[in-house]
Amino acid sequence: MSSDESNGWMQVAPKPNTFMPFGNGTHSCPGNELAKLEMLVLFHHLATKYRWSTSKSESGVQFGPFALPLNGLPMTFTRKD
C-alpha cells in the first residue's frame, strides 16, 4: 500500500473533457498567478475609479440552489470625476 492510500487520500484523475483552465499539479499553467493579479488590478480600478449602477431590468430572479438574475445583471459604469 502506498503512503497516500495509508493516509486515506486517493489520487483521482479528472473526468475526460473536464474544464480546468489553469491545469493542476505539475501540469499547472505558469501564468495562473499573473492572471489572478490581473483580475485583482481590474477589480481595484473598477472599485476605485468608476461608479456602478444596475440598469433597469425587469427580468426577475431565478431561484435554484442560488438566486440568480434571469437574464444576467446589466450594469452601467461611469467614470468618477
N, CA, C and O atoms as a GROMACS GRO file, in nm:
protein
  324
    1MET      N    1   0.084  -0.118   0.000
    1MET     CA    2   0.000   0.000   0.000
    1MET      C    3   0.090   0.125   0.000
    1MET      O    4   0.188   0.131   0.074
    2SER      N    5   0.055   0.223  -0.083
    2SER     CA    6   0.135   0.345  -0.089
    2SER      C    7   0.104   0.434   0.030
    2SER      O    8   0.006   0.414   0.102
    3SER      N    9   0.190   0.534   0.051
    3SER     CA   10   0.170   0.625   0.165
    3SER      C   11   0.043   0.707   0.149
    3SER      O   12  -0.022   0.740   0.249
    4ASP      N   13   0.005   0.740   0.024
    4ASP     CA   14  -0.120   0.814   0.001
    4ASP      C   15  -0.240   0.732   0.042
    4ASP      O   16  -0.334   0.784   0.103
    5GLU      N   17  -0.240   0.604   0.008
    5GLU     CA   18  -0.352   0.518   0.042
    5GLU      C   19  -0.359   0.494   0.193
    5GLU      O   20  -0.468   0.487   0.249
    6SER      N   21  -0.245   0.483   0.258
    6SER     CA   22  -0.246   0.459   0.402
    6SER      C   23  -0.296   0.580   0.480
    6SER      O   24  -0.348   0.566   0.590
    7ASN      N   25  -0.279   0.701   0.423
    7ASN     CA   26  -0.329   0.823   0.488
    7ASN      C   27  -0.475   0.849   0.455
    7ASN      O   28  -0.534   0.944   0.509
    8GLY      N   29  -0.534   0.769   0.370
    8GLY     CA   30  -0.673   0.788   0.334
    8GLY      C   31  -0.694   0.879   0.215
    8GLY      O   32  -0.809   0.903   0.177
    9TRP      N   33  -0.589   0.930   0.156
    9TRP     CA   34  -0.601   1.019   0.041
    9TRP      C   35  -0.582   0.939  -0.086
    9TRP      O   36  -0.483   0.867  -0.100
   10MET      N   37  -0.673   0.951  -0.176
   10MET     CA   38  -0.662   0.882  -0.304
   10MET      C   39  -0.647   0.986  -0.415
   10MET      O   40  -0.718   1.087  -0.417
   11GLN      N   41  -0.557   0.961  -0.505
   11GLN     CA   42  -0.541   1.048  -0.621
   11GLN      C   43  -0.644   1.007  -0.725
   11GLN      O   44  -0.643   0.894  -0.773
   12VAL      N   45  -0.733   1.098  -0.760
   12VAL     CA   46  -0.837   1.070  -0.858
   12VAL      C   47  -0.815   1.161  -0.977
   12VAL      O   48  -0.810   1.283  -0.963
   13ALA      N   49  -0.801   1.103  -1.094
   13ALA     CA   50  -0.782   1.181  -1.216
   13ALA      C   51  -0.914   1.249  -1.254
   13ALA      O   52  -1.021   1.192  -1.231
   14PRO      N   53  -0.908   1.370  -1.311
   14PRO     CA   54  -1.032   1.435  -1.354
   14PRO      C   55  -1.099   1.355  -1.465
   14PRO      O   56  -1.033   1.284  -1.540
   15LYS      N   57  -1.230   1.369  -1.474
   15LYS     CA   58  -1.305   1.302  -1.580
   15LYS      C   59  -1.262   1.357  -1.715
   15LYS      O   60  -1.218   1.472  -1.722
   16PRO      N   61  -1.272   1.279  -1.822
   16PRO     CA   62  -1.236   1.331  -1.955
   16PRO      C   63  -1.318   1.455  -1.989
   16PRO      O   64  -1.436   1.464  -1.953
   17ASN      N   65  -1.256   1.548  -2.058
   17ASN     CA   66  -1.316   1.674  -2.104
   17ASN      C   67  -1.357   1.766  -1.989
   17ASN      O   68  -1.444   1.851  -2.006
   18THR      N   69  -1.295   1.750  -1.871
   18THR     CA   70  -1.320   1.841  -1.760
   18THR      C   71  -1.250   1.973  -1.788
   18THR      O   72  -1.133   1.975  -1.824
   19PHE      N   73  -1.323   2.083  -1.771
   19PHE     CA   74  -1.264   2.215  -1.794
   19PHE      C   75  -1.176   2.253  -1.677
   19PHE      O   76  -1.224   2.272  -1.565
   20MET      N   77  -1.048   2.264  -1.701
   20MET     CA   78  -0.951   2.304  -1.599
   20MET      C   79  -0.865   2.414  -1.660
   20MET      O   80  -0.762   2.385  -1.721
   21PRO      N   81  -0.905   2.541  -1.646
   21PRO     CA   82  -0.839   2.649  -1.718
   21PRO      C   83  -0.691   2.665  -1.687
   21PRO      O   84  -0.615   2.705  -1.775
   22PHE      N   85  -0.647   2.635  -1.566
   22PHE     CA   86  -0.507   2.652  -1.532
   22PHE      C   87  -0.438   2.519  -1.502
   22PHE      O   88  -0.325   2.518  -1.455
   23GLY      N   89  -0.504   2.409  -1.529
   23GLY     CA   90  -0.443   2.280  -1.503
   23GLY      C   91  -0.433   2.252  -1.355
   23GLY      O   92  -0.495   2.320  -1.273
   24ASN      N   93  -0.355   2.150  -1.322
   24ASN     CA   94  -0.343   2.110  -1.183
   24ASN      C   95  -0.210   2.038  -1.164
   24ASN      O   96  -0.162   1.971  -1.256
   25GLY      N   97  -0.152   2.050  -1.048
   25GLY     CA   98  -0.029   1.976  -1.015
   25GLY      C   99   0.089   2.019  -1.100
   25GLY      O  100   0.112   2.138  -1.121
   26THR      N  101   0.164   1.921  -1.148
   26THR     CA  102   0.284   1.952  -1.226
   26THR      C  103   0.251   2.010  -1.362
   26THR      O  104   0.338   2.069  -1.426
   27HIS      N  105   0.128   1.994  -1.407
   27HIS     CA  106   0.088   2.047  -1.537
   27HIS      C  107   0.014   2.180  -1.524
   27HIS      O  108  -0.054   2.222  -1.618
   28SER      N  109   0.027   2.246  -1.411
   28SER     CA  110  -0.044   2.373  -1.394
   28SER      C  111   0.021   2.482  -1.479
   28SER      O  112   0.140   2.478  -1.509
   29CYS      N  113  -0.060   2.577  -1.516
   29CYS     CA  114  -0.015   2.687  -1.602
   29CYS      C  115   0.075   2.781  -1.522
   29CYS      O  116   0.038   2.824  -1.413
   30PRO      N  117   0.193   2.814  -1.575
   30PRO     CA  118   0.280   2.907  -1.502
   30PRO      C  119   0.223   3.049  -1.495
   30PRO      O  120   0.268   3.129  -1.413
   31GLY      N  121   0.125   3.081  -1.580
   31GLY     CA  122   0.068   3.215  -1.580
   31GLY      C  123  -0.054   3.231  -1.491
   31GLY      O  124  -0.118   3.336  -1.494
   32ASN      N  125  -0.089   3.129  -1.411
   32ASN     CA  126  -0.211   3.141  -1.331
   32ASN      C  127  -0.200   3.250  -1.226
   32ASN      O  128  -0.300   3.317  -1.198
   33GLU      N  129  -0.085   3.271  -1.168
   33GLU     CA  130  -0.069   3.378  -1.069
   33GLU      C  131  -0.077   3.515  -1.136
   33GLU      O  132  -0.130   3.609  -1.078
   34LEU      N  133  -0.024   3.527  -1.258
   34LEU     CA  134  -0.035   3.652  -1.333
   34LEU      C  135  -0.181   3.682  -1.365
   34LEU      O  136  -0.224   3.797  -1.356
   35ALA      N  137  -0.256   3.581  -1.403
   35ALA     CA  138  -0.399   3.600  -1.433
   35ALA      C  139  -0.474   3.646  -1.309
   35ALA      O  140  -0.560   3.734  -1.318
   36LYS      N  141  -0.443   3.589  -1.194
   36LYS     CA  142  -0.507   3.632  -1.068
   36LYS      C  143  -0.474   3.778  -1.038
   36LYS      O  144  -0.561   3.854  -0.997
   37LEU      N  145  -0.348   3.816  -1.057
   37LEU     CA  146  -0.305   3.954  -1.033
   37LEU      C  147  -0.378   4.050  -1.126
   37LEU      O  148  -0.422   4.156  -1.083
   38GLU      N  149  -0.390   4.013  -1.254
   38GLU     CA  150  -0.459   4.100  -1.349
   38GLU      C  151  -0.606   4.119  -1.311
   38GLU      O  152  -0.659   4.229  -1.325
   39MET      N  153  -0.671   4.014  -1.263
   39MET     CA  154  -0.810   4.027  -1.219
   39MET      C  155  -0.821   4.118  -1.098
   39MET      O  156  -0.913   4.199  -1.090
   40LEU      N  157  -0.727   4.106  -1.003
   40LEU     CA  158  -0.729   4.194  -0.886
   40LEU      C  159  -0.709   4.340  -0.926
   40LEU      O  160  -0.775   4.428  -0.870
   41VAL      N  161  -0.621   4.366  -1.021
   41VAL     CA  162  -0.598   4.503  -1.068
   41VAL      C  163  -0.724   4.556  -1.135
   41VAL      O  164  -0.762   4.671  -1.114
   42LEU      N  165  -0.789   4.473  -1.217
   42LEU     CA  166  -0.914   4.514  -1.283
   42LEU      C  167  -1.020   4.551  -1.180
   42LEU      O  168  -1.081   4.657  -1.190
   43PHE      N  169  -1.042   4.465  -1.080
   43PHE     CA  170  -1.143   4.494  -0.978
   43PHE      C  171  -1.107   4.616  -0.896
   43PHE      O  172  -1.195   4.692  -0.856
   44HIS      N  173  -0.979   4.637  -0.869
   44HIS     CA  174  -0.936   4.756  -0.795
   44HIS      C  175  -0.973   4.882  -0.873
   44HIS      O  176  -1.028   4.976  -0.816
   45HIS      N  177  -0.944   4.883  -1.004
   45HIS     CA  178  -0.976   5.001  -1.084
   45HIS      C  179  -1.127   5.022  -1.097
   45HIS      O  180  -1.174   5.136  -1.093
   46LEU      N  181  -1.203   4.914  -1.111
   46LEU     CA  182  -1.348   4.929  -1.118
   46LEU      C  183  -1.405   4.983  -0.987
   46LEU      O  184  -1.499   5.062  -0.988
   47ALA      N  185  -1.348   4.940  -0.875
   47ALA     CA  186  -1.400   4.982  -0.745
   47ALA      C  187  -1.358   5.125  -0.709
   47ALA      O  188  -1.432   5.195  -0.641
   48THR      N  189  -1.241   5.167  -0.754
   48THR     CA  190  -1.191   5.298  -0.711
   48THR      C  191  -1.212   5.409  -0.813
   48THR      O  192  -1.218   5.526  -0.774
   49LYS      N  193  -1.224   5.377  -0.941
   49LYS     CA  194  -1.231   5.482  -1.044
   49LYS      C  195  -1.365   5.492  -1.115
   49LYS      O  196  -1.384   5.581  -1.199
   50TYR      N  197  -1.459   5.402  -1.084
   50TYR     CA  198  -1.588   5.402  -1.152
   50TYR      C  199  -1.701   5.393  -1.052
   50TYR      O  200  -1.687   5.338  -0.943
   51ARG      N  201  -1.816   5.449  -1.093
   51ARG     CA  202  -1.939   5.432  -1.016
   51ARG      C  203  -2.020   5.323  -1.086
   51ARG      O  204  -2.032   5.320  -1.209
   52TRP      N  205  -2.075   5.235  -1.007
   52TRP     CA  206  -2.153   5.123  -1.060
   52TRP      C  207  -2.300   5.148  -1.035
   52TRP      O  208  -2.337   5.202  -0.931
   53SER      N  209  -2.384   5.111  -1.130
   53SER     CA  210  -2.528   5.112  -1.107
   53SER      C  211  -2.590   5.003  -1.193
   53SER      O  212  -2.541   4.971  -1.301
   54THR      N  213  -2.699   4.948  -1.143
   54THR     CA  214  -2.768   4.845  -1.222
   54THR      C  215  -2.859   4.915  -1.321
   54THR      O  216  -2.926   5.013  -1.288
   55SER      N  217  -2.862   4.864  -1.441
   55SER     CA  218  -2.952   4.917  -1.544
   55SER      C  219  -3.093   4.868  -1.515
   55SER      O  220  -3.112   4.767  -1.448
   56LYS      N  221  -3.189   4.940  -1.568
   56LYS     CA  222  -3.329   4.898  -1.548
   56LYS      C  223  -3.348   4.762  -1.615
   56LYS      O  224  -3.324   4.746  -1.734
   57SER      N  225  -3.391   4.667  -1.538
   57SER     CA  226  -3.414   4.534  -1.590
   57SER      C  227  -3.536   4.475  -1.522
   57SER      O  228  -3.548   4.479  -1.399
   58GLU      N  229  -3.625   4.420  -1.600
   58GLU     CA  230  -3.747   4.361  -1.545
   58GLU      C  231  -3.748   4.211  -1.569
   58GLU      O  232  -3.852   4.152  -1.599
   59SER      N  233  -3.633   4.149  -1.557
   59SER     CA  234  -3.624   4.008  -1.592
   59SER      C  235  -3.664   3.916  -1.478
   59SER      O  236  -3.709   3.804  -1.504
   60GLY      N  237  -3.649   3.957  -1.354
   60GLY     CA  238  -3.684   3.872  -1.242
   60GLY      C  239  -3.565   3.794  -1.189
   60GLY      O  240  -3.451   3.813  -1.230
   61VAL      N  241  -3.596   3.705  -1.097
   61VAL     CA  242  -3.492   3.627  -1.031
   61VAL      C  243  -3.524   3.479  -1.044
   61VAL      O  244  -3.639   3.437  -1.028
   62GLN      N  245  -3.423   3.401  -1.074
   62GLN     CA  246  -3.435   3.256  -1.083
   62GLN      C  247  -3.386   3.198  -0.952
   62GLN      O  248  -3.273   3.224  -0.910
   63PHE      N  249  -3.471   3.119  -0.886
   63PHE     CA  250  -3.433   3.056  -0.761
   63PHE      C  251  -3.403   2.910  -0.786
   63PHE      O  252  -3.492   2.833  -0.821
   64GLY      N  253  -3.280   2.870  -0.767
   64GLY     CA  254  -3.238   2.731  -0.776
   64GLY      C  255  -3.160   2.707  -0.648
   64GLY      O  256  -3.204   2.744  -0.540
   65PRO      N  257  -3.047   2.645  -0.661
   65PRO     CA  258  -2.964   2.638  -0.541
   65PRO      C  259  -2.920   2.778  -0.497
   65PRO      O  260  -2.894   2.801  -0.379
   66PHE      N  261  -2.911   2.872  -0.594
   66PHE     CA  262  -2.872   3.010  -0.566
   66PHE      C  263  -2.968   3.103  -0.637
   66PHE      O  264  -3.024   3.067  -0.741
   67ALA      N  265  -2.987   3.222  -0.584
   67ALA     CA  266  -3.070   3.323  -0.651
   67ALA      C  267  -2.985   3.391  -0.757
   67ALA      O  268  -2.879   3.447  -0.726
   68LEU      N  269  -3.031   3.388  -0.882
   68LEU     CA  270  -2.960   3.449  -0.994
   68LEU      C  271  -3.056   3.531  -1.078
   68LEU      O  272  -3.172   3.492  -1.094
   69PRO      N  273  -3.010   3.644  -1.134
   69PRO     CA  274  -3.095   3.718  -1.227
   69PRO      C  275  -3.120   3.633  -1.351
   69PRO      O  276  -3.030   3.565  -1.399
   70LEU      N  277  -3.243   3.636  -1.403
   70LEU     CA  278  -3.278   3.553  -1.518
   70LEU      C  279  -3.194   3.583  -1.642
   70LEU      O  280  -3.143   3.491  -1.706
   71ASN      N  281  -3.181   3.709  -1.675
   71ASN     CA  282  -3.107   3.748  -1.797
   71ASN      C  283  -2.977   3.818  -1.763
   71ASN      O  284  -2.940   3.914  -1.830
   72GLY      N  285  -2.909   3.772  -1.661
   72GLY     CA  286  -2.786   3.838  -1.619
   72GLY      C  287  -2.818   3.963  -1.538
   72GLY      O  288  -2.933   3.987  -1.503
   73LEU      N  289  -2.718   4.042  -1.509
   73LEU     CA  290  -2.738   4.165  -1.434
   73LEU      C  291  -2.673   4.280  -1.510
   73LEU      O  292  -2.554   4.305  -1.495
   74PRO      N  293  -2.752   4.350  -1.593
   74PRO     CA  294  -2.695   4.461  -1.670
   74PRO      C  295  -2.645   4.571  -1.578
   74PRO      O  296  -2.717   4.616  -1.488
   75MET      N  297  -2.523   4.614  -1.600
   75MET     CA  298  -2.460   4.718  -1.517
   75MET      C  299  -2.419   4.835  -1.605
   75MET      O  300  -2.388   4.818  -1.723
   76THR      N  301  -2.418   4.952  -1.546
   76THR     CA  302  -2.368   5.073  -1.610
   76THR      C  303  -2.251   5.123  -1.528
   76THR      O  304  -2.262   5.137  -1.406
   77PHE      N  305  -2.139   5.151  -1.594
   77PHE     CA  306  -2.020   5.203  -1.526
   77PHE      C  307  -1.994   5.343  -1.578
   77PHE      O  308  -1.984   5.364  -1.698
   78THR      N  309  -1.983   5.439  -1.486
   78THR     CA  310  -1.948   5.576  -1.522
   78THR      C  311  -1.821   5.614  -1.447
   78THR      O  312  -1.806   5.585  -1.329
   79ARG      N  313  -1.732   5.680  -1.518
   79ARG     CA  314  -1.604   5.718  -1.459
   79ARG      C  315  -1.624   5.830  -1.357
   79ARG      O  316  -1.695   5.926  -1.382
   80LYS      N  317  -1.559   5.815  -1.240
   80LYS     CA  318  -1.565   5.920  -1.137
   80LYS      C  319  -1.480   6.036  -1.184
   80LYS      O  320  -1.373   6.018  -1.243
   81ASP      N  321  -1.529   6.158  -1.159
   81ASP     CA  322  -1.450   6.278  -1.197
   81ASP      C  323  -1.366   6.326  -1.084
   81ASP      O  324  -1.294   6.425  -1.098
   0.00000   0.00000   0.00000
